[in-house]
């Protein structure tokens, strides 16, 4: 079972959160993102209850985590999708865009099949939750924004999209002195 977990992080605590996530069982990968959320997590477990226990019992207690939302990945065969690589979620890579899609009722399967055919799309998952699908456009924002606007938005059945941009992040120690000349 796979799920995507979205985290809101207290300002200045990204390093603490990323370090804390790296120690949690079931956290496959975590990426800092720009957008509505601060961190996108790919979680794995034998079932949703196990993933939920990790999120509620461990992730919530990482210093700096303010809020979470968990979206389970729906196996593609549950909505009649066959032959597009099985229930594998998009890869978690930095310098990529994660496009969340709200679909018209009954359209998620067809949208997923169309997305998989696109050369810039690295993976697709059908989700339970606020968004019906998530796809990875494995390009930096400057290129991915064109893919979203020119290709993804053209797919029939899409009602709305929201994009998270994955970034490289290193927790550099803050140098408070570098601004002293501004006074």
C-alpha positions in Angstrom: 0.0 0.0 0.0 1.2 3.5 -0.9 0.1 6.9 0.2 1.2 10.5 -0.2 1.4 12.5 3.0 1.4 16.3 2.8 3.1 18.3 5.6 2.9 21.9 6.6 6.1 22.9 8.4 6.6 25.6 11.0 8.9 28.4 9.6 12.5 27.7 10.3 12.0 24.0 11.1 12.5 22.3 7.7 15.8 20.7 8.7 14.3 19.2 11.9 11.3 17.8 9.9 13.5 16.3 7.1 15.8 14.8 9.7 12.9 13.4 11.7 11.2 11.9 8.6 14.4 10.1 7.7 14.1 7.9 10.8 10.5 6.9 10.4 9.6 3.4 9.3 7.4 3.4 6.2 8.6 6.8 5.0 10.0 5.9 1.6 11.0 9.4 0.5 10.3 13.0 1.5 10.8 16.1 -0.6 10.6 19.8 0.3 8.1 21.4 -2.1 7.0 24.9 -3.0 3.2 25.3 -3.2 0.3 24.7 -0.9 2.3 22.3 1.3 5.9 22.3 2.5 6.9 18.6 2.3 5.6 15.8 0.1 6.1 12.3 1.6 5.7 8.9 -0.2 4.8 6.4 2.5 4.5 2.6 2.2 3.1 0.0 4.4 1.2 -3.3 4.3 -2.1 -1.4 4.6 -3.6 2.1 5.2 -4.0 1.5 8.9 -0.2 0.9 9.3 0.6 4.1 7.4 -2.0 6.0 9.4 -0.4 4.8 12.7 3.0 6.1 11.6 1.6 9.4 10.5 -0.6 9.9 13.6 1.8 8.3 16.1 5.2 9.4 14.8 5.1 12.0 12.1 2.8 14.3 14.1 5.4 14.4 16.8 8.3 15.5 14.7 9.3 19.0 15.9 8.1 21.5 13.4 5.2 19.5 11.8 2.1 21.7 12.0 -0.4 19.8 9.9 -0.7 16.7 7.7 -3.0 15.2 5.1 -2.8 11.6 4.0 -4.0 10.6 0.5 -4.0 6.8 -0.1 -3.0 5.5 -3.6 -5.9 3.6 -5.2 -4.8 0.5 -7.1 -5.4 1.2 -10.8 -7.5 -2.0 -11.3 -10.1 -0.6 -8.9 -11.1 1.9 -11.6 -10.6 -0.3 -14.6 -7.1 0.7 -15.6 -4.9 -2.0 -17.0 -1.7 -2.1 -18.8 0.0 1.1 -17.7 2.5 -0.3 -15.3 0.4 -1.3 -12.3 -0.1 0.6 -9.1 3.2 2.4 -9.0 3.1 6.0 -7.8 5.2 8.7 -9.4 8.9 8.7 -8.5 9.9 11.2 -5.8 12.7 13.3 -7.4 13.9 16.8 -6.8 13.6 19.5 -9.5 10.3 18.0 -10.7 6.7 19.0 -10.5 3.9 17.1 -8.9 0.6 17.9 -10.6 -2.6 17.1 -8.6 -5.7 16.7 -10.7 -9.4 16.9 -9.9 -11.3 14.9 -12.4 -14.9 14.7 -13.5 -16.8 11.8 -12.0 -15.7 8.6 -13.8 -12.9 10.3 -15.7 -9.9 9.4 -13.5 -9.0 6.2 -15.4 -9.1 7.8 -18.8 -7.0 10.7 -17.6 -4.4 8.4 -16.1 -4.1 6.5 -19.3 -3.6 9.7 -21.3 -1.0 11.0 -18.8 1.1 7.8 -19.0 1.4 8.3 -22.8 3.0 11.8 -22.3 6.9 11.7 -22.6 7.4 14.3 -19.8 5.3 12.3 -17.3 7.3 10.0 -15.1 4.4 8.4 -13.2 0.8 8.6 -12.3 -1.2 7.6 -9.2 -5.0 7.6 -8.6 -5.6 9.0 -5.1 -8.3 9.0 -2.4 -8.8 12.5 -0.9 -9.1 16.0 -2.2 -7.4 15.3 -5.5 -8.1 12.4 -7.8 -4.7 11.9 -9.4 -1.1 13.0 -8.9 1.5 12.9 -11.7 5.1 13.7 -11.8 6.4 15.9 -14.6 10.1 15.2 -14.3 11.2 18.6 -15.4 12.1 21.8 -13.6 9.2 24.3 -13.1 10.3 26.5 -16.0 9.7 23.6 -18.4 7.0 21.7 -16.5 4.7 24.7 -16.4 4.4 24.5 -20.2 3.7 20.8 -20.0 0.9 21.5 -17.5 -0.6 24.4 -19.4 -0.2 23.1 -23.0 -0.7 19.3 -22.5 -2.2 18.3 -19.2 -4.9 21.0 -19.1 -6.0 19.8 -22.6 -7.0 16.4 -21.4 -10.8 16.0 -21.4 -12.3 15.4 -17.9 -9.9 17.5 -15.9 -11.7 20.1 -13.7 -8.7 21.6 -11.8 -5.0 21.2 -11.1 -2.6 22.2 -8.4 1.2 21.9 -8.6 3.9 21.3 -6.0 7.4 22.0 -7.2 10.0 19.7 -5.6 13.3 21.5 -4.7 16.7 20.6 -3.5 17.1 21.6 0.1 20.1 21.8 2.5 19.6 23.1 6.0 22.4 25.7 6.1 23.2 27.3 9.4 21.8 30.8 9.4 24.4 33.5 9.2 22.7 36.4 11.1 25.7 38.6 10.6 25.3 38.8 6.8 22.6 41.4 7.1 24.4 43.6 9.7 25.4 46.1 7.0 21.8 46.9 6.3 21.2 48.8 9.5 
